[in-house]
C-alpha cells in the first residue's frame, strides 16, 4: 500500500503540458516516470545538495508506476517524493502525484544504485549523502541491498 501524502516532506509543482496528452485525451502513461524524474532531480539538488548534472552519481535499477486516476490537461500537479530506505549501495524512493484538489493520481517507486561512471561499477552510498537524507527524512530502513537487481550491466 502506498503511503499517504502526509508521509512526504518533499513536494514539487509540475505543470501538465499540452504535449503530455495522448490520443485518448489524457496524459500519456509514460509521463509519470518523467514527473518522478523531475522530483528525484530536485530532491537530489535541494535535499542532498548536489546541483550539477555531474553530481548525479546513481543509475535507475528498478521502477514501478501505478495509475489511480486520469490526468488531464491543463493541470498543475503536486509531485511528492521521499527516500524510504538506504542500503549499502542503493536507495529506494517513493512518489505520489496529486491534483490541486488533493486527488491521488499516480504512485510509484524507484530503486537507484550509486554508480561510479569512470569505473563503470556500483559504489557505496557516500556518507554525506546518507547523512543528508537522514537529516531530512529522519531514521530510515536499511536493507543491505537485499532484492535489488545488481545484475544489470554489472551493477
Residue pairs with C-beta under 8 A, 6 or more apart in sequence:
2 66
2 94
2 96
2 104
2 107
3 82
3 84
3 94
3 96
5 78
5 80
5 96
5 98
5 102
5 104
7 82
7 94
8 80
8 81
8 82
8 94
8 96
9 82
9 136
9 137
10 39
10 42
10 43
10 46
10 47
10 80
10 81
10 82
10 136
11 78
11 79
11 80
11 81
12 38
12 39
12 42
12 78
12 79
12 80
12 81
13 76
13 77
13 78
13 79
14 35
14 38
14 39
14 76
14 77
14 78
14 79
14 97
15 74
15 75
15 76
15 77
16 27
16 71
16 72
16 73
16 74
16 75
16 76
16 77
17 73
18 73
18 74
20 27
20 28
20 31
20 71
20 73
21 27
21 28
21 72
21 73
22 28
22 29
25 72
26 70
26 71
26 72
27 70
27 71
27 72
27 73
29 65
29 67
31 71
32 65
32 67
32 97
32 106
32 108
33 63
33 65
33 108
35 77
35 79
35 95
35 97
35 106
36 63
36 65
36 79
36 81
36 93
36 95
36 108
36 110
38 79
39 79
39 80
39 81
39 95
40 81
40 93
40 110
40 112
41 56
42 81
43 81
43 83
43 93
44 50
44 55
44 56
45 51
47 132
47 133
47 136
48 129
48 132
48 133
49 132
50 56
50 57
57 114
57 115
57 116
57 117
57 123
58 90
58 91
58 112
58 113
58 114
58 115
59 112
59 113
59 115
59 153
59 155
60 110
60 111
60 112
61 90
61 111
61 112
61 113
61 148
61 149
61 150
61 152
61 155
62 109
62 110
62 111
62 148
62 149
63 108
63 109
63 110
63 111
64 108
64 109
64 110
65 106
65 107
65 108
66 106
66 107
66 108
67 105
67 106
68 104
68 105
68 106
68 107
69 103
69 104
69 105
70 105
71 77
71 97
71 99
71 105
71 106
75 99
75 100
76 100
77 97
77 98
77 99
77 100
77 105
78 97
78 98
78 99
78 100
79 95
79 96
79 97
80 95
80 96
80 97
80 98
81 93
81 94
81 95
82 93
82 94
82 137
83 91
83 92
83 93
83 133
83 137
83 140
84 92
84 93
84 94
84 140
84 141
85 91
85 92
85 140
85 141
85 142
85 143
86 92
86 125
86 130
86 133
86 134
86 140
86 141
86 142
87 125
87 142
87 143
87 144
87 145
87 146
87 148
88 124
88 125
88 142
88 144
88 145
89 113
89 114
89 122
89 123
89 124
89 125
89 145
89 148
89 150
90 111
90 112
90 113
90 114
90 122
90 125
90 145
90 148
91 111
91 112
91 114
91 125
91 133
92 109
92 110
92 111
92 112
93 109
93 110
93 111
93 112
94 107
94 108
94 109
95 106
95 107
95 108
95 109
95 110
96 104
96 106
96 107
97 104
97 105
97 106
97 107
98 104
98 105
99 105
111 148
111 149
113 122
113 148
113 150
113 155
114 122
114 123
114 124
114 125
114 126
114 129
115 121
115 122
115 123
115 155
116 122
116 123
120 154
121 154
121 155
122 150
122 155
133 140
134 140
149 155
